């Protein structure tokens, strides 16, 4: 006899988008059984995660859109997780963009889910790792994770993705030194989008110089020019992504760092399970009224009482 | 026989700035004995904490400067904790500002300490609560905490301070609706600084209207006009602050919320003490290489092994 959760899991594996949507909701909101569901997953390694990140307005969603069309024509099965609040996948953008996406919303080989950026720093959904792990069960060829690049999130996305694409536009002139520190460390591929704009050539040239300077034994980080609205350069980008996934793929150090953070988060949660925040607040409210009160002693006393009562 | 830490504590109580500086360094960097030092504190309730917050460029530091001069003339003993990275107290500003502060740096009744905003969200030092608690031991009349107001930090400062002053300037025209949500909930006093600027009157009028609309049984939040460079309005501001501290003072709900967050942070730390992050990362590095790996199972297995080995 299967439990309802095991049934759901089996349906996700057999490719039901409806079951997948339900599973994501369970994981995202930590509904009953979410932890059992997660512990039941087995990564086959056959699904690759591609992260697309960059500043707001860099045209990430349009690029995702173009990649979807390209990969669909190659017969691939793709999931899109959009954590970018300004993404059209996220109902946050112009109507025109949304309509353009509609062709994909009804396609049997494409699953699209927008996720809120709530509860996490820097534009990432707090459960993005768990949700990506769940989506992998449904045997997609590629899971595309689109996030707006603001500091912290870039490091997380780089740990999550097997290949991280950083999209830039020539808005800040050609001054590559304005790039956020650390972006060289997380980019597996650079994209200069809106490459038809007059100032794009300067950005492209400077990026090429930068990746040349920072080249390692593994070679230089590729820089691809795209004009996503006209789909120019998308085939080049796809080739670079696929090449990277087959060749280098997954940076182990980044992956381990991200997973360690996730593990610490899980451990913290397990160890805080018996803490009743309301009771703690009430206890503090009473204690702080007394003269000579001290939050450090009050907290230890609360923990001691909790420990005694659980014996 | 006193331990060296108890000696330090006694020296702080007797008013040694040198001992206080050493104590703050111990707490800020969690050096040996920092938790014992904190557990030894006894808040007499005689020192009041005044928070000064507002956007960058609102003239908070100049205002703090003017208040220092005013209170010094009244014979008060004051500590300044500057967490604002752009504060001249924080060596981050123009030389001119810094020189102006020098008169206070050598005054026996004023202690100034700049704190980095590292390790905390929204411009607050992660140890600001602990450091403020320690500074209170040195029997100042007032501890002034200056922070740059960016989101989260404003809620924390409001929980920490007995009186929270929100400083605004007419930069965004007179559109009070551009005020961040939640600012009404944390402000005990509003300041319209640079009130000699042409567009200040509009901001002042709209703020007055807003506080009138949101007036409670406790009355309206006062709005004070200042020109801090010329010290105009500083006596008014001081009167409002002292009146608030003697009258309403400390919002209990905010204080309890902040202390509960601090208590949860302490508990998390205590319960994570036995987790060796390097060992966890190494364990994950090994496990994640195996087929069918799963971070949720790996983490639980790590915890189980840890539990067994500690028995």
Interface residues (C-beta under 8 A of the other chain):
Chain A: X35 X38 X39 X41 X42 X43 X44 X45 X121 X129 X133 X252 X255 X256 X257 X259 X260 X262 X263 X264 X266 X267 X268 X270 X271 X272 X275 X277 X280 X281 X284 X285 X288 X291 X292 X293 X294 X295 X296 X297 X298 X299 X300 X302 X303
Chain B: X35 X38 X39 X41 X42 X43 X44 X45 X121 X129 X133 X252 X255 X256 X257 X259 X260 X262 X263 X264 X266 X267 X268 X270 X271 X272 X275 X277 X280 X281 X284 X285 X288 X291 X292 X293 X294 X295 X296 X297 X298 X299 X300 X302 X303
